[in-house]
Amino acid sequence: MKKNNKLTKSITISFVMHALLVAALIWGTDFNMSPKEPSGQIVQAVVIDPSAIREQAAQIREQRQAASKAEQDRLDKLRKQSEELEKNRKQEEERIRKLQQDKARAEKAAVEADKKRKQQEEQRRLEEEKTRQAEAERKQQEEATRKAEAARLAGIAAAKEAEERAAKERIRAEEAEKARIAKEQQAAEAAKKEQLERERAEKAEQERIAQEKAAAEAAEKAKIEQQRLEQLERERKAQEEALNNIFAGMAEENAANAEAAARARNQRNADELARYSAIYTQLIQSKLRIDDAYRGKQCRVNLRLIPTGADAIVNQVKVISGDNQLCSATRSAISQVSSFPLPTEADVAKQLTNINLTVVPE
């Protein structure tokens, strides 16, 4: 608001100054239109140049525009500086927030470390206490041994027995320490073994779930494909029935009907070719290794077959186009198909011996 007031004030002052200048110019002009008595003197009139006034007015406008532009530039500069300061403030707040997070994590780690240190100190204190007790017992035994030695003249057998008892106590203490260390090692190994067993069990469970899911998907696909093949078979039978009806009246039909029958036969052959192409593709896909990497990809191959009666075997496989990995898997799947069925129609069977197939994993 202050900046706008300053701009308005500057423009107002400029306008007043230029208005005064124009008024002064006009003031110097004689606008008195009343007639004067002629006198013998020559009166000099002041002539105002309109172009000079327009030029002056243009200069005034330019100065006002320049002042307005300068003020706008200054405001833009101040706004950019304000935006930059706001950006820097947000960056600083973000940095402080991260520092606070790091500090909180460091404090948490320090608390955990102090807790662990106190636990270790408590463990060490207990062990030192056990050591002190063992040392006290050892000193007591040594003192007993010393007294026994002092009383050796009174009883050598008693002193020897005390020495043996002290030695047994030392051995027992050493064995107890070894047993403690071995027990800790066994506990650590048991914990590690338990972790490995748990991880193996989880992995086995995940593999079992994945296998069950894959088996369910394969069964569903097989069911869908079986339904599709049954639908194709029903359509084929319907077409055959329609063709049989046509053939029953061929004797009474003219040449046009014969041509229609030929077209129907060609259509039937095309349908048979499509049906057996679908069967071949299904046979190949049934041998295809399931891999999510093949989703959305396809492979087009040329299949050359050698008839062996009602069936045919693969003679040659040629990749036409498609994904390299999927095509490699497709070739492998084709090699696993023992035979491909052939229709009874000789012309359709002949076309199937050299056929292009497109494999699209489902």
C-alpha positions in Angstrom: 0.0 0.0 0.0 2.9 2.4 0.8 4.5 1.7 -2.5 1.2 2.5 -4.4 0.9 5.7 -2.4 4.4 6.8 -3.3 3.7 6.0 -7.0 0.4 8.0 -6.9 2.2 10.9 -5.2 5.0 11.0 -7.8 2.5 11.0 -10.7 0.4 13.7 -9.0 3.4 16.0 -8.5 4.6 15.5 -12.1 1.1 16.2 -13.4 0.8 19.4 -11.3 4.2 20.7 -12.4 3.4 20.2 -16.1 -0.1 21.7 -15.6 1.6 24.8 -14.1 3.9 24.9 -17.1 1.1 24.8 -19.6 -0.8 27.4 -17.6 2.2 29.7 -17.7 2.4 29.4 -21.4 -1.3 30.1 -21.8 -1.0 33.1 -19.4 1.5 34.7 -21.6 -1.0 34.7 -24.5 -3.4 37.7 -25.0 -6.9 36.4 -25.2 -8.6 39.8 -24.8 -11.1 40.1 -27.7 -12.6 43.6 -26.9 -12.0 46.2 -29.5 -9.4 48.8 -28.7 -9.1 52.3 -29.8 -6.7 52.7 -32.5 -3.5 54.4 -31.5 -0.5 55.2 -33.3 1.5 52.5 -31.6 2.3 49.0 -32.9 1.1 46.1 -30.7 3.1 42.9 -30.7 1.0 39.8 -30.3 2.4 36.6 -28.7 1.8 33.6 -31.0 1.5 30.1 -29.4 2.9 27.3 -31.5 0.4 24.3 -31.2 3.1 21.9 -32.2 5.2 23.1 -29.2 2.3 22.5 -26.9 1.7 19.0 -28.3 5.4 18.3 -28.0 5.4 19.5 -24.4 2.3 17.4 -23.8 4.0 14.4 -25.4 7.1 14.9 -23.2 4.8 15.1 -20.1 3.1 11.8 -21.1 6.5 10.1 -21.8 7.8 11.3 -18.4 4.6 10.0 -16.7 4.9 6.7 -18.5 8.7 6.5 -17.7 7.9 7.2 -14.0 5.1 4.6 -14.0 7.4 2.0 -15.7 10.2 2.7 -13.3 7.9 2.4 -10.4 6.5 -0.9 -11.8 10.0 -2.2 -12.4 10.9 -1.4 -8.8 7.7 -3.1 -7.6 8.5 -6.2 -9.8 12.1 -6.2 -8.4 10.7 -6.0 -4.8 8.2 -8.8 -5.5 11.0 -11.0 -6.9 13.2 -10.3 -3.9 10.2 -11.1 -1.6 9.6 -14.4 -3.5 13.3 -15.3 -3.3 13.3 -14.5 0.5 10.2 -16.7 0.9 11.9 -19.5 -1.1 15.0 -19.2 1.1 12.9 -19.2 4.2 11.1 -22.4 3.2 14.4 -24.0 2.3 15.8 -23.0 5.7 12.7 -24.4 7.4 13.1 -27.6 5.5 16.8 -27.8 6.5 15.9 -27.1 10.1 13.2 -29.8 10.0 15.7 -32.3 8.6 18.2 -31.3 11.3 15.6 -31.8 13.9 14.7 -35.2 12.5 18.4 -36.2 12.4 18.7 -34.9 16.0 15.7 -37.0 17.1 17.1 -40.1 15.4 20.5 -39.4 17.0 19.0 -38.9 20.4 17.0 -42.1 20.0 20.1 -44.0 18.9 22.0 -42.5 21.9 19.2 -43.7 24.3 19.3 -47.2 22.8 23.1 -47.2 23.0 23.0 -46.0 26.6 20.5 -48.7 27.4 22.6 -51.3 25.8 25.7 -49.9 27.6 23.9 -50.1 30.9 22.9 -53.7 30.2 26.5 -54.5 29.3 27.7 -52.8 32.5 25.2 -54.7 34.6 26.3 -58.0 33.0 30.0 -57.0 33.5 29.2 -56.1 37.1 27.6 -59.4 37.7 30.6 -61.2 36.1 33.0 -59.1 38.2 30.9 -59.9 41.3 31.2 -63.6 40.5 35.0 -63.1 39.9 35.3 -61.3 43.2 33.5 -64.1 45.0 35.7 -66.7 43.3 38.7 -64.6 44.2 37.5 -64.3 47.8 37.0 -68.0 47.9 40.4 -68.5 46.4 42.0 -66.2 49.0 40.1 -68.0 51.7 41.4 -71.3 50.3 44.9 -69.8 50.1 44.5 -68.6 53.7 43.3 -72.0 54.7 46.3 -73.4 52.9 48.6 -71.0 54.6 47.2 -71.9 58.0 47.4 -75.5 57.1 51.0 -75.0 56.1 51.6 -73.3 59.5 49.9 -76.2 61.1 51.8 -78.7 59.0 53.8 -79.9 61.9 50.5 -80.6 63.6 48.9 -82.4 60.6 50.5 -82.8 57.2 47.5 -84.8 56.0 45.0 -82.0 56.8 47.1 -79.5 54.9 47.4 -81.8 51.8 43.6 -82.3 51.9 43.0 -78.5 52.0 45.3 -78.0 49.0 43.5 -80.6 47.0 40.2 -79.0 47.9 41.4 -75.6 46.8 42.6 -77.1 43.5 39.3 -78.7 42.9 37.5 -75.4 43.6 39.7 -73.7 41.1 39.1 -76.4 38.5 35.4 -76.2 39.2 35.4 -72.4 38.8 37.3 -72.8 35.5 34.9 -75.4 34.2 31.9 -73.3 35.3 33.3 -70.4 33.2 33.9 -72.6 30.2 30.4 -74.0 30.5 28.9 -70.5 30.7 30.8 -69.4 27.5 29.8 -72.6 25.7 26.2 -72.1 26.8 26.2 -68.5 25.4 27.7 -69.8 22.1 25.0 -72.5 21.9 22.3 -70.0 22.5 23.6 -67.7 19.8 23.9 -70.6 17.3 20.4 -71.8 18.2 18.9 -68.3 17.6 20.7 -68.1 14.3 19.5 -71.5 13.3 15.9 -70.7 14.4 16.1 -67.5 12.2 17.2 -69.5 9.2 14.5 -72.1 9.7 11.9 -69.4 10.0 13.1 -67.7 6.8 13.1 -71.1 4.9 9.6 -71.8 6.1 8.3 -68.4 5.0 10.0 -68.8 1.6 8.5 -72.3 1.2 5.1 -71.0 2.1 5.4 -68.2 -0.5 6.4 -70.7 -3.1 3.5 -73.0 -2.2 1.0 -70.1 -2.5 2.6 -69.1 -5.9 2.4 -72.7 -7.2 -1.3 -73.0 -6.1 -2.1 -69.7 -7.8 -0.3 -70.8 -11.0 -2.1 -74.1 -10.9 -5.5 -72.4 -10.5 -4.8 -70.0 -13.3 -3.7 -72.8 -15.6 -6.8 -74.8 -14.7 -9.0 -71.8 -15.4 -7.3 -71.2 -18.8 -7.7 -74.8 -19.7 -11.3 -74.6 -18.9 -11.8 -71.5 -21.0 -9.9 -73.0 -23.9 -12.0 -76.2 -23.7 -15.2 -74.2 -23.8 -13.8 -72.2 -26.8 -12.9 -75.5 -28.6 -16.3 -76.9 -27.9 -17.9 -73.7 -29.3 -15.8 -74.0 -32.4 -16.8 -77.7 -32.8 -20.5 -76.7 -32.4 -20.0 -74.0 -35.0 -18.3 -76.5 -37.3 -21.1 -79.0 -37.0 -23.6 -76.3 -37.7 -21.7 -75.3 -40.8 -21.4 -78.9 -41.9 -25.2 -79.4 -41.4 -25.9 -76.2 -43.4 -23.6 -77.4 -46.1 -25.2 -80.9 -46.1 -28.6 -79.2 -46.6 -27.2 -77.2 -49.5 -25.6 -80.3 -51.0 -29.0 -82.2 -50.7 -30.6 -79.9 -53.1 -27.6 -79.4 -55.5 -29.2 -81.6 -58.2 -32.0 -79.1 -58.6 -29.9 -76.0 -58.4 -28.4 -74.2 -61.3 -24.9 -73.0 -61.9 -25.4 -70.1 -59.5 -26.1 -72.5 -56.7 -23.1 -74.6 -57.6 -21.0 -71.4 -57.3 -22.6 -70.6 -53.9 -21.8 -74.2 -52.8 -18.2 -73.7 -53.8 -18.0 -70.5 -51.8 -19.5 -72.3 -48.8 -17.0 -75.0 -49.2 -14.2 -72.5 -49.3 -15.6 -70.8 -46.2 -15.8 -74.2 -44.5 -12.2 -74.9 -45.4 -11.2 -71.4 -44.1 -13.1 -72.1 -40.9 -11.4 -75.5 -40.6 -8.1 -73.9 -41.3 -8.8 -71.3 -38.6 -10.0 -73.9 -36.1 -6.9 -76.2 -36.6 -4.7 -73.1 -36.4 -6.3 -72.3 -33.0 -5.8 -76.0 -31.9 -2.1 -75.8 -33.0 -1.6 -72.6 -31.1 -3.3 -74.0 -28.0 -1.1 -77.1 -28.2 2.0 -74.9 -28.4 0.8 -72.6 -25.6 0.1 -75.6 -23.4 3.8 -76.5 -23.5 4.9 -72.9 -23.1 6.7 -72.0 -19.9 4.6 -69.5 -17.9 6.5 -66.2 -17.4 5.1 -62.8 -16.5 7.7 -61.3 -18.7 5.8 -62.6 -21.8 2.6 -60.7 -20.9 1.6 -58.4 -23.7 4.1 -59.8 -26.2 3.7 -62.2 -29.1 5.7 -64.3 -31.5 4.7 -65.2 -35.1 6.2 -68.4 -36.6 6.0 -70.4 -39.8 5.4 -74.1 -39.2 6.2 -76.8 -41.7 4.6 -80.2 -41.0 5.0 -83.7 -42.4 1.8 -85.7 -42.6 2.0 -89.1 -40.9 -1.6 -90.2 -41.4 -4.2 -88.6 -39.2 -1.5 -86.5 -37.6 1.6 -84.6 -38.6 5.0 -84.0 -37.1 7.2 -80.9 -37.2 9.6 -80.6 -40.1 10.8 -77.0 -39.8 10.1 -74.0 -37.6 11.0 -70.4 -38.7 10.5 -67.3 -36.6 8.8 -64.5 -38.6 8.6 -61.7 -36.0 8.1 -61.1 -32.3 9.9 -60.9 -29.0 13.2 -62.8 -29.0 12.7 -64.4 -25.6 9.1 -65.4 -26.3 10.1 -66.7 -29.7 12.9 -68.8 -28.2 10.4 -70.2 -25.6 7.9 -70.9 -28.4 10.4 -72.9 -30.4 11.1 -74.9 -27.3 7.4 -75.5 -26.8 6.9 -76.6 -30.4 9.6 -79.2 -30.0 7.7 -80.7 -27.0 4.5 -81.2 -29.1 4.7 -84.8 -30.3 2.2 -84.5 -33.1 -0.4 -82.1 -34.6 -3.9 -83.4 -35.7 -4.9 -83.2 -39.4 -8.5 -82.8 -40.7 -9.9 -85.3 -43.2 -10.3 -82.7 -45.9 -7.2 -83.1 -48.1 -7.0 -79.5 -49.3 -7.2 -78.2 -45.7 -4.7 -80.7 -44.5 -2.4 -79.6 -47.3 -2.6 -75.9 -46.3 -1.9 -76.9 -42.7 1.5 -78.4 -43.6 2.8 -74.8 -44.2 1.1 -72.4 -41.9 1.8 -69.2 -40.0 0.8 -69.1 -36.3 0.8 -66.2 -33.7 1.6 -67.2 -30.1 0.2 -64.7 -27.5 0.7 -65.9 -23.9 -2.5 -65.5 -21.8 
